[in-house]
Amino acid sequence: SGYLLGVTGCQRKSGVSTVAANLAIRAADHGMAPTLLIDANFAKPKQHRLVRANASPGLVEVLTGDVAAADAIQTTDVPGLSLLAAGHAGALEHSGVDYDFLQSLVKELRYEYRLLVFDLPEIGQLEHGLLFAEQLDGALMVVRANAARRRDAQVARSRLAADGVDVLGAVVTGQKHHAPQWLRRWV
């Protein structure tokens, strides 16, 4: 059965979508295929653009029962990597998410893929994403260097832990190097 990995951050523009896409691509490239990248960031869906796929139908249409999961999952240019785009997020606001259906969907996908990477919104905006977060095997938190405050990262980690999510670690993005590149290579 597949491993469910969530990628989230403690603030906007920390690079969560880019990290999630890169993890999924690298996993597919390095023998973890089949891999499924799931865009559960309904407020700011980006995965369809990052892997050059259609924006819909997607996860929203699957959750509302308009489309079967198999019909919404797209193949990508990366061998072994598929995408379940976010879809039309506005439709989800008018109808709630059936938790039992969500659980059965995740269980079904877990058996079809070795790795499922969920692109989740930042922790303060999880809303529907929290339903996915509770089912994850683990999560990575993306933190932008020199932008996130330590206290915000600690609160975000505590919130995930309180929801039963195992935080595996953090990825730091946006680090600036103050030494010249030749010196960094030399050291």
Secondary structure by P-SEA (a helix, b strand, c coil): cbbbbbbbccccccaaaaaaaaaaaaaaacccccbbbbccccccccccccccccccccaaaaaaccccccccccccccccbbbbccccaaaaaaccccaaaaaaaaaaaaaaccbbbbbccccccccaaaaaaaaccbbbbbbbcccccaaaaaaaaaaaaaacccccbbbbccccccccaaaaaac
